[in-house]
Amino acid sequence: MSRTVPDDTQLHMNQALELPPSLTVVVVQPTTTTPTTPNSDEFHCKNIPINAASLHEITVLTALSSQHVVRLDHIIQSETSYTLVLVHEGKDLSRLLQSGAPFDNAPAMFCRVLSAVSYLHNAGYCHLDLKPSNIIVCQRLGTCRIADFGHACQNSEMLSGAKGSPGFFAPEMFTEAQYDGGKADVWSLGVVFMEMILGSDVFEQKWMSVGPFANIEHTTKDVFHIRILRALKSLRDLERNDVYSQAIGLVFRHTVCYQPRRRWCVQEVEKMVRDMCVDSSGIGAVEKTNE
């Protein structure tokens, strides 16, 4: 697919962001017509303003080239915004959970989510906004990709400032001055798995409605602490009532754990879930698709 660039802006952007030569920046002048993207279900557009945060997201996307991450095909630049043209097949996980029912064969698909986030962490990044709408699942291929890197950071030092989405961001983002981004991602992954296992209806009733996630900007740290512990108790009560198995409860205890130091790393959680799939369904369980 050929594209032309009307001036030397692409060169300047490539030098500033160290973009790979294969990435094209289409510069739209005020007098020109906005280029159209290919008519395909695999191409998706994301409009973002021209600012430092957007340039950061572009930099992260170009640094991460993997089957585990949505691919940035090209950028359309206007006077006020960038349009990121992203390539992936499938739907975001939140759409697949809209029925309210648990996700079919959730542990096997969650293994693939864990593999994708393990890739990010091994590449030196933490995502900081992991949630179903940022996980792209292709049911046909049984694959997943991670999307939306607006909050992503290099995972080389302690971080500060709350990032992410209510219900999914780790409690230490709200209660502590600094936190480990990798451990925060593990909490978010546990909550994602929770919604997959429970289904969105029970997840809303037993987690979102119980926890301190509504009007969080007006919530004190003390109230947050009390209500997050109440939400964790609500989760444990479901295991006691046999809503999910003890094996799945073990995953929650090593991910959705209030103390970050007690959470496992992504690779350890991935091994535990993979072993659980093998034990329950045979050695090929993780390779099955969710048709």
C-alpha positions as CSV (number, residue, x, y, z in Angstrom):
1,M,0.0,0.0,0.0
2,S,1.8,3.1,-1.2
3,R,1.5,6.5,0.5
4,T,3.1,9.8,-0.2
5,V,4.3,12.5,2.1
6,P,3.9,16.1,0.8
7,D,6.8,17.7,2.7
8,D,9.7,16.9,5.0
9,T,7.7,16.6,8.2
10,Q,8.1,12.8,8.1
11,L,11.8,13.1,8.2
12,H,11.7,15.4,11.2
13,M,9.3,13.2,13.1
14,N,11.3,10.1,12.3
15,Q,14.5,11.7,13.6
16,A,12.8,13.0,16.8
17,L,11.0,9.7,17.6
18,E,13.5,7.3,16.0
19,L,10.6,5.7,14.1
20,P,11.5,2.7,11.9
21,P,11.7,3.4,8.1
22,S,8.8,1.1,7.5
23,L,6.4,3.4,9.4
24,T,4.9,6.1,7.2
25,V,3.7,9.5,8.4
26,V,1.1,11.0,6.1
27,V,1.0,14.8,6.5
28,V,-2.4,16.3,5.7
29,Q,-2.2,20.0,4.7
30,P,-5.3,22.2,5.4
31,T,-6.0,22.3,1.6
32,T,-5.8,18.5,1.1
33,T,-8.3,15.7,1.6
34,T,-7.7,13.4,4.5
35,P,-6.4,10.1,3.3
36,T,-8.7,7.1,3.8
37,T,-7.6,3.9,5.5
38,P,-8.0,0.5,3.9
39,N,-11.5,-0.9,4.0
40,S,-10.7,-3.9,6.3
41,D,-11.8,-5.1,9.7
42,E,-8.2,-5.4,10.6
43,F,-7.5,-1.7,10.4
44,H,-8.6,0.6,13.3
45,C,-8.1,4.3,13.8
46,K,-7.3,6.1,17.0
47,N,-7.3,9.9,17.1
48,I,-5.0,11.6,19.6
49,P,-3.9,15.2,20.0
50,I,-0.5,16.4,19.1
51,N,1.2,16.6,22.4
52,A,4.0,15.0,24.4
53,A,1.8,12.2,25.7
54,S,0.8,11.2,22.2
55,L,4.4,11.3,21.0
56,H,5.2,9.0,24.0
57,E,2.5,6.5,23.0
58,I,3.8,6.5,19.4
59,T,7.4,5.9,20.7
60,V,6.3,2.9,22.8
61,L,4.2,1.4,20.0
62,T,7.2,1.6,17.6
63,A,9.5,0.1,20.2
64,L,7.3,-2.9,20.7
65,S,7.1,-5.0,17.6
66,S,5.5,-8.3,18.5
67,Q,2.5,-10.6,17.9
68,H,1.5,-9.7,21.4
69,V,0.9,-6.0,20.6
70,V,-1.3,-4.2,18.2
71,R,0.7,-3.0,15.2
72,L,1.1,0.6,14.2
73,D,0.8,0.6,10.4
74,H,1.1,4.4,9.8
75,I,0.2,7.8,11.2
76,I,-2.0,10.5,9.6
77,Q,-0.9,13.9,10.9
78,S,-3.2,17.0,10.6
79,E,-2.6,20.4,12.1
80,T,-4.2,19.4,15.4
81,S,-4.1,15.7,15.8
82,Y,-2.5,12.3,14.9
83,T,-4.6,9.4,13.6
84,L,-2.9,6.2,14.5
85,V,-3.8,3.5,12.0
86,L,-3.5,0.2,14.0
87,V,-3.7,-3.3,12.6
88,H,-5.2,-6.2,14.5
89,E,-7.8,-8.9,14.0
90,G,-10.5,-9.5,16.6
91,K,-12.6,-7.7,19.2
92,D,-11.7,-6.2,22.5
93,L,-12.4,-8.4,25.5
94,S,-15.0,-6.1,26.9
95,R,-17.2,-6.6,23.9
96,L,-16.9,-10.4,24.3
97,L,-18.0,-10.0,27.9
98,Q,-21.1,-8.0,27.1
99,S,-23.4,-10.9,27.5
100,G,-22.8,-10.9,31.2
101,A,-21.8,-14.6,31.2
102,P,-18.3,-16.0,32.1
103,F,-15.8,-16.2,29.3
104,D,-15.7,-19.7,27.8
105,N,-12.4,-21.4,28.6
106,A,-11.2,-18.3,30.4
107,P,-8.0,-19.8,31.9
108,A,-6.6,-20.8,28.5
109,M,-7.3,-17.3,27.0
110,F,-5.9,-15.7,30.2
111,C,-2.7,-17.6,29.6
112,R,-2.3,-15.8,26.3
113,V,-3.0,-12.4,28.0
114,L,-0.3,-13.2,30.5
115,S,2.1,-14.1,27.7
116,A,1.5,-10.8,26.1
117,V,2.1,-8.8,29.3
118,S,5.1,-11.0,30.0
119,Y,6.5,-9.8,26.7
120,L,5.9,-6.2,27.7
121,H,7.7,-6.6,31.0
122,N,10.6,-8.4,29.5
123,A,10.9,-5.6,27.0
124,G,11.2,-3.2,29.9
125,Y,7.7,-1.7,29.9
126,C,4.7,-1.8,32.2
127,H,1.3,-1.0,30.7
128,L,-0.5,0.6,33.7
129,D,-4.0,0.5,32.1
130,L,-4.8,-3.2,31.7
131,K,-8.5,-3.9,31.4
132,P,-10.8,-5.8,29.0
133,S,-11.2,-3.0,26.5
134,N,-7.4,-2.8,26.0
135,I,-7.1,-6.6,25.3
136,I,-7.8,-7.6,21.7
137,V,-9.0,-11.2,21.4
138,C,-9.2,-13.0,18.1
139,Q,-11.5,-16.0,18.7
140,R,-10.7,-17.4,15.2
141,L,-7.0,-17.7,15.9
142,G,-7.2,-18.0,19.7
143,T,-4.8,-15.1,20.1
144,C,-4.7,-11.8,22.0
145,R,-2.9,-8.5,21.6
146,I,-2.4,-5.6,24.1
147,A,-3.6,-2.1,23.0
148,D,-3.6,1.5,24.2
149,F,-0.1,2.5,25.5
150,G,-1.0,6.0,26.6
151,H,0.0,5.3,30.2
152,A,2.8,2.8,29.5
153,C,6.1,3.5,31.3
154,Q,9.6,2.0,31.3
155,N,9.6,-0.4,34.3
156,S,13.1,0.5,35.5
157,E,12.2,2.6,38.6
158,M,9.5,3.3,41.1
159,L,6.5,5.3,39.7
160,S,4.1,7.9,41.1
161,G,0.6,9.1,40.3
162,A,-2.5,7.1,39.8
163,K,-3.0,5.8,36.3
164,G,-5.5,3.4,34.7
165,S,-9.2,2.8,35.2
166,P,-11.3,2.5,38.4
167,G,-11.8,-1.1,39.4
168,F,-8.7,-2.2,37.6
169,F,-5.8,0.0,38.9
170,A,-3.8,-1.2,41.8
171,P,-4.6,0.2,45.3
172,E,-1.1,1.4,45.9
173,M,-1.5,3.8,43.0
174,F,-4.0,5.6,45.1
175,T,-2.6,5.1,48.6
176,E,1.2,5.2,48.2
177,A,3.6,7.9,47.0
178,Q,5.5,5.5,44.8
179,Y,4.8,2.0,43.4
180,D,6.2,-0.8,41.2
181,G,4.6,-0.6,37.8
182,G,5.1,-4.4,37.2
183,K,3.3,-5.3,40.4
184,A,0.5,-2.8,39.5
185,D,0.0,-4.6,36.2
186,V,-0.3,-7.9,38.0
187,W,-3.2,-6.6,40.1
188,S,-4.9,-5.4,37.0
189,L,-4.4,-8.8,35.3
190,G,-6.0,-10.4,38.3
191,V,-9.1,-8.2,38.0
192,V,-9.3,-8.9,34.3
193,F,-9.3,-12.6,35.1
194,M,-11.9,-12.0,37.7
195,E,-14.3,-10.5,35.2
196,M,-13.6,-13.4,32.7
197,I,-14.3,-16.0,35.4
198,L,-17.4,-14.3,37.0
199,G,-18.9,-12.7,33.9
200,S,-19.6,-9.0,33.8
201,D,-22.9,-9.2,35.7
202,V,-21.5,-10.8,38.8
203,F,-18.3,-8.8,38.5
204,E,-20.3,-5.6,38.6
205,Q,-22.4,-6.8,41.6
206,K,-19.6,-8.4,43.7
207,W,-16.6,-6.2,42.8
208,M,-17.4,-2.9,41.2
209,S,-20.4,-2.1,43.4
210,V,-18.7,-3.2,46.6
211,G,-15.3,-1.5,46.0
212,P,-14.3,2.2,46.2
213,F,-14.5,2.8,42.5
214,A,-17.4,5.3,42.1
215,N,-16.5,8.9,42.6
216,I,-13.0,7.9,43.5
217,E,-11.7,11.5,43.2
218,H,-13.7,12.3,46.3
219,T,-12.7,9.2,48.3
220,T,-10.2,9.5,51.1
221,K,-7.4,7.0,51.6
222,D,-9.0,5.6,54.7
223,V,-12.3,5.0,53.0
224,F,-10.6,3.5,50.0
225,H,-8.7,1.1,52.2
226,I,-11.8,-0.1,54.0
227,R,-13.8,-0.5,50.8
228,I,-11.1,-2.3,48.8
229,L,-10.7,-4.8,51.7
230,R,-14.5,-5.2,51.6
231,A,-14.3,-5.9,47.9
232,L,-11.6,-8.5,48.4
233,K,-13.7,-10.2,51.1
234,S,-16.6,-10.3,48.6
235,L,-14.3,-12.0,46.1
236,R,-13.2,-14.6,48.7
237,D,-16.8,-15.3,49.7
238,L,-17.5,-16.4,46.2
239,E,-14.8,-19.0,46.4
240,R,-16.3,-20.2,49.8
241,N,-19.7,-20.5,48.0
242,D,-18.1,-22.6,45.2
243,V,-18.7,-20.0,42.5
244,Y,-15.1,-20.7,41.3
245,S,-12.6,-23.4,42.1
246,Q,-9.8,-23.3,44.7
247,A,-7.3,-23.3,41.9
248,I,-8.7,-20.1,40.4
249,G,-8.9,-18.7,44.0
250,L,-5.1,-19.3,44.2
251,V,-4.6,-17.2,41.1
252,F,-6.6,-14.4,42.7
253,R,-4.6,-14.6,46.0
254,H,-1.3,-14.1,44.0
255,T,-2.6,-11.3,41.8
256,V,-5.5,-9.4,43.5
257,C,-3.5,-9.1,46.7
258,Y,-3.5,-5.9,48.6
259,Q,0.2,-6.0,49.5
260,P,2.3,-5.6,46.3
261,R,5.3,-7.5,47.7
262,R,3.2,-10.6,48.0
263,R,2.0,-10.6,44.4
264,W,3.8,-12.9,42.0
265,C,5.4,-11.7,38.8
266,V,3.6,-12.2,35.5
267,Q,5.8,-15.1,34.6
268,E,5.0,-17.0,37.8
269,V,1.3,-16.3,37.4
270,E,1.5,-17.5,33.8
271,K,3.1,-20.8,34.8
272,M,0.5,-21.3,37.5
273,V,-2.4,-20.8,35.1
274,R,-0.8,-22.9,32.4
275,D,-0.3,-25.8,34.9
276,M,-3.9,-25.4,36.0
277,C,-5.1,-25.7,32.4
278,V,-3.0,-28.8,31.9
279,D,-4.2,-30.4,35.1
280,S,-7.9,-29.8,34.4
281,S,-8.1,-30.4,30.6
282,G,-5.0,-32.2,29.4
283,I,-1.8,-31.0,27.9
284,G,-3.4,-29.3,24.9
285,A,-5.8,-27.1,26.9
286,V,-4.0,-23.9,26.5
287,E,-3.8,-24.3,22.8
288,K,-7.6,-24.5,22.3
289,T,-9.5,-21.5,20.9
290,N,-12.6,-20.0,22.3
291,E,-15.0,-20.7,19.5
